[in-house]
């Protein structure tokens, strides 16, 4: 009888745990992934050897509740080389069905930048491919929102 009671007790604990997990998943039914677009990418003045860049992101919140961003982790690859990596925690609240801008500052990885420049010297091109990978923390009850954007930076207008 004691064994049956313990087995029933374990089953009950597991059932409550599973019910709790499924309850957390439905706290915001219909939550849609925010859209994040790269809006600017510029060289900033730097005191050190590694260049600094300003990165502008535009966030669109397609949800009925405000998006209270807790943090952001991001990296930018250019031509397959991870050039920029950074974090941010002083982020705006994006209103329900609203949009907002985020400005980031990042220092370049000097060695990866040199590798990329070396490969560009060996293989000149009129454009550079980039990949922006970001993870937005929208709170502890929701999973991180992953954003991946790829594109080309046109160099044909630059004088060589």
ABEGO torsion letter per residue (X at the ends): XAAAAAAAAAAAAAAAAAAAAAAAAAABBGBBBBBBBBABBBBBBBABABBBBBBBBBBBBABABBBBBABBBBBBBBGGBBABBBBBABBBBBBBGBBBBBBBBBBBBAAAAAAAAAAAAABBBABBBBBBBBBBBAEAABBBBBBBBBBBBBAAABBX
